[in-house]
Amino acid sequence: ANMKLRPPRWIAVGQLLALRAGAVFVTVSTTRGLRSGLFPRWFGLASFAIAAVLLVVTPAWRWSMLVFPLWVVVTSVLVMRRRVIPPEPTQA
């Protein structure tokens, strides 16, 4: 009769834990990327904001499940476009 279509409770808990784990991963990766100079400052600030969002949203908002994969795509593009400068050869 009046049944709502929603996932079982264990799936919702799993999705919630995945969002929290994604927030931790974004925070740790951003911190390392900023300290090493791999990420630009604007991306670091945006990433910390994304991590904060991942900590407070619920899986009930469908868009929240796409935030982490989109961050991974943007991070991958930034890393691949990063110009690698080979070290100077040392003379022995």
C-alpha positions in Angstrom: 0.0 0.0 0.0 2.0 3.0 1.3 5.5 1.5 1.1 8.4 3.7 0.4 11.2 2.4 -1.7 14.3 2.8 0.3 17.4 0.5 0.8 17.6 -1.7 3.8 19.1 -0.2 6.9 22.5 -2.0 6.6 23.0 -0.6 3.1 22.3 2.9 4.4 24.8 2.4 7.2 27.4 1.1 4.7 26.9 4.2 2.5 27.2 6.4 5.5 30.5 4.8 6.5 31.7 5.0 2.9 31.1 8.8 2.9 33.0 9.1 6.2 35.9 7.0 4.9 35.9 9.2 1.7 36.2 12.3 3.9 39.2 10.9 5.8 40.9 9.9 2.5 40.3 13.3 0.9 41.7 15.0 4.1 44.9 12.8 4.2 45.5 13.0 0.5 45.0 16.7 0.4 47.4 17.3 3.3 50.1 15.2 1.7 49.5 16.8 -1.7 49.8 20.3 -0.3 52.9 19.6 1.8 54.7 18.1 -1.2 53.6 20.9 -3.5 51.7 18.5 -5.8 48.4 20.3 -5.4 47.7 24.0 -5.9 46.5 25.9 -2.9 43.0 26.5 -4.4 42.6 22.8 -4.9 43.6 22.1 -1.3 41.1 24.5 0.1 38.4 23.1 -2.1 39.3 19.6 -1.1 39.1 20.4 2.6 35.6 21.9 2.0 34.6 18.7 0.1 35.9 16.6 3.1 33.8 18.7 5.5 30.7 18.2 3.3 31.3 14.4 3.2 31.4 14.4 7.0 28.0 16.0 7.4 25.8 14.8 4.5 23.7 11.7 4.5 23.4 9.1 1.8 19.8 10.1 1.5 21.0 12.9 -0.7 21.8 11.0 -3.9 24.3 13.6 -5.1 26.5 13.1 -2.0 27.5 9.7 -3.3 29.1 11.3 -6.4 31.2 13.9 -4.6 34.1 11.5 -3.8 34.4 10.0 -7.3 34.3 13.4 -8.8 37.1 14.5 -6.5 39.1 11.5 -7.5 38.7 12.4 -11.2 39.7 16.0 -10.7 42.7 14.9 -8.6 43.8 12.5 -11.2 43.6 15.1 -13.9 45.7 17.5 -11.8 48.3 14.9 -11.1 48.5 13.8 -14.7 48.9 17.3 -16.0 51.6 18.1 -13.4 54.8 18.8 -15.2 57.6 16.5 -13.9 61.0 18.1 -14.0 63.8 15.4 -14.1 66.6 16.0 -11.5 69.9 17.3 -12.7 72.5 14.5 -13.2 75.2 14.6 -10.5 78.8 14.3 -11.5 80.8 11.9 -9.5 
